[in-house]
């Protein structure tokens, strides 16, 4: 490997990729811009070992192998001199790809097991570090322990950052903004532009309008006057239009017997009950009412308003503890143990009205369950949902690619609701910054037919609220 021939510029780094980076994101080959990439032979072996199957990892391993094949076979240069990474038309990738073509004796301490893939890759990194002392050689791995071992050996190592939407999730869009106390004084008091269907519209102008996004909720809790709650319906430069909300905290506007218990829940119901909103994302810890509000709005629009034909609910089947093994029965029967939250919330929704007695509640429950279909994520590919109310629960465990696969299933008249808690990610190699839920929240903000709310306050019980604070 003649990496020293690639450039005389010391600023161009040499990144050694671990296998898990390629299996996480096959396009990572083209994400290092002007820098060079080195792949040890063990990485190619691990790609070959993981290429079989229908899992996301297997698909990514096959895609990474195809990229490598196209690069190597399409290059006129010798592999020893490096393969240009822009050979496939990726203009941003101006570096070169180097493959291990020589045997490298293991320079690691004898206490580290020989023949293990991780240690073999570390041996290659150590060899390159000694051969190119004037150049930065950096290991890139999603494996935390791998990075720790590399640093213990005095080698540079880092995580793969390109898949992260945000470095700090505190900066993630919340969908809610508090107006400053002097907002009305600075923007004028007489800004009403009319009332339509009980909603008052306000045309505002000022510097704050540049920061507002369409379908972002604004509020002002003032002690002297009634609280002001509105949503941004239009925004352009330094002007914006606000529309007051339907008050779902009042019993007259109850949705399937459910009323909003706090400000954020009121915002959520305004999104879920708006037929112009096709895509809704909800973030919040357990007990904030995400599933209950989503189901209540779905039942109202399926059974009473008949906007949608049925509710389809799906979630990622990642166990919290030890896996209990294979489950018997049909697809719906296999998914039922994962849908305990659905049954719990249906119990709440079914007891909201006691007029029908036990027989009435039993009949209502059967009717409700007949209009709710439980589907597995494994069978979503190739499907198209028409006039459905699609609920994706525990969406924080989805990768951006899986999220794209699901959302693109939506046909005409379908509403998609994604909800989850990014603090409870159970999938390996996913973080709060790289979760598919974080990805769609950031990419869809400001679109006229989507909305997002981060729920802050738990409404489960005083025990649950206290446990969430102190445990």
LINTABEL-V443314 format. One record per backbone hydrogen bond with DSSP energy under -1.0 kcal/mol. CO is the residue of the C=O (numbers start at 1). NH is the residue of the N-H. If there is no record, write none. Layout:
co:CO nh:NH
co:CO nh:NH
This chain:
co:2 nh:5
co:3 nh:6
co:9 nh:12
co:13 nh:36
co:14 nh:138
co:15 nh:38
co:16 nh:140
co:18 nh:22
co:19 nh:23
co:20 nh:24
co:21 nh:25
co:25 nh:28
co:26 nh:29
co:27 nh:30
co:28 nh:31
co:32 nh:35
co:33 nh:95
co:36 nh:15
co:37 nh:98
co:38 nh:17
co:39 nh:100
co:40 nh:44
co:41 nh:45
co:42 nh:46
co:43 nh:47
co:44 nh:48
co:45 nh:49
co:46 nh:50
co:55 nh:59
co:56 nh:60
co:57 nh:61
co:58 nh:62
co:59 nh:63
co:60 nh:64
co:61 nh:65
co:62 nh:66
co:63 nh:67
co:64 nh:68
co:65 nh:69
co:66 nh:70
co:67 nh:71
co:68 nh:72
co:69 nh:73
co:70 nh:74
co:79 nh:82
co:80 nh:2
co:83 nh:97
co:84 nh:87
co:86 nh:89
co:89 nh:91
co:92 nh:94
co:95 nh:85
co:96 nh:37
co:97 nh:83
co:98 nh:39
co:109 nh:112
co:116 nh:120
co:117 nh:121
co:118 nh:122
co:119 nh:123
co:120 nh:124
co:121 nh:125
co:122 nh:126
co:123 nh:127
co:124 nh:128
co:125 nh:129
co:126 nh:130
co:127 nh:131
co:128 nh:132
co:132 nh:135
co:136 nh:14
co:138 nh:16
co:139 nh:158
co:140 nh:18
co:143 nh:147
co:144 nh:148
co:145 nh:149
co:146 nh:150
co:147 nh:151
co:148 nh:152
co:149 nh:153
co:150 nh:155
co:151 nh:154
co:156 nh:139
co:158 nh:141
co:161 nh:164
co:168 nh:171
co:169 nh:172
co:174 nh:454
co:175 nh:217
co:177 nh:219
co:180 nh:183
co:182 nh:186
co:183 nh:187
co:189 nh:191
co:191 nh:203
co:194 nh:201
co:196 nh:199
co:199 nh:196
co:200 nh:244
co:201 nh:193
co:202 nh:242
co:204 nh:240
co:206 nh:209
co:207 nh:210
co:208 nh:211
co:213 nh:216
co:216 nh:232
co:217 nh:177
co:218 nh:230
co:219 nh:179
co:220 nh:228
co:228 nh:220
co:230 nh:218
co:231 nh:243
co:232 nh:215
co:234 nh:241
co:236 nh:239
co:238 nh:206
co:239 nh:236
co:240 nh:204
co:241 nh:233
co:241 nh:234
co:242 nh:202
co:243 nh:231
co:246 nh:248
co:248 nh:260
co:250 nh:253
co:251 nh:254
co:255 nh:258
co:258 nh:255
co:262 nh:266
co:263 nh:267
co:264 nh:268
co:265 nh:269
co:266 nh:270
co:267 nh:271
co:268 nh:272
co:269 nh:273
co:271 nh:274
co:274 nh:277
co:278 nh:416
co:279 nh:451
co:280 nh:418
co:281 nh:453
co:282 nh:420
co:283 nh:455
co:285 nh:288
co:287 nh:459
co:289 nh:293
co:290 nh:294
co:291 nh:295
co:292 nh:296
co:293 nh:297
co:294 nh:298
co:295 nh:299
co:296 nh:300
co:297 nh:301
co:298 nh:302
co:299 nh:303
co:300 nh:304
co:300 nh:305
co:301 nh:307
co:301 nh:308
co:310 nh:389
co:311 nh:373
co:312 nh:391
co:313 nh:375
co:314 nh:393
co:316 nh:318
co:330 nh:334
co:331 nh:335
co:332 nh:336
co:335 nh:338
co:336 nh:339
co:339 nh:343
co:340 nh:344
co:341 nh:345
co:342 nh:346
co:343 nh:347
co:344 nh:348
co:345 nh:349
co:346 nh:350
co:347 nh:351
co:356 nh:360
co:357 nh:361
co:358 nh:362
co:359 nh:363
co:360 nh:364
co:361 nh:365
co:362 nh:366
co:363 nh:367
co:364 nh:368
co:365 nh:369
co:366 nh:370
co:368 nh:371
co:371 nh:311
co:373 nh:313
co:376 nh:379
co:377 nh:380
co:380 nh:383
co:385 nh:411
co:387 nh:309
co:388 nh:415
co:389 nh:312
co:390 nh:417
co:391 nh:314
co:392 nh:419
co:394 nh:397
co:395 nh:398
co:398 nh:436
co:399 nh:403
co:400 nh:404
co:401 nh:405
co:402 nh:406
co:403 nh:407
co:404 nh:408
co:406 nh:409
co:407 nh:410
co:409 nh:385
co:411 nh:414
co:412 nh:387
co:415 nh:390
co:416 nh:280
co:417 nh:392
co:418 nh:282
co:419 nh:395
co:420 nh:284
co:421 nh:424
co:427 nh:430
co:431 nh:435
co:433 nh:165
co:435 nh:439
co:436 nh:440
co:437 nh:441
co:438 nh:442
co:439 nh:443
co:440 nh:444
co:444 nh:447
co:447 nh:450
co:449 nh:278
co:449 nh:279
co:451 nh:281
co:453 nh:283
co:461 nh:465
co:462 nh:466
co:463 nh:467
co:464 nh:468
co:465 nh:469
co:466 nh:470
co:467 nh:471
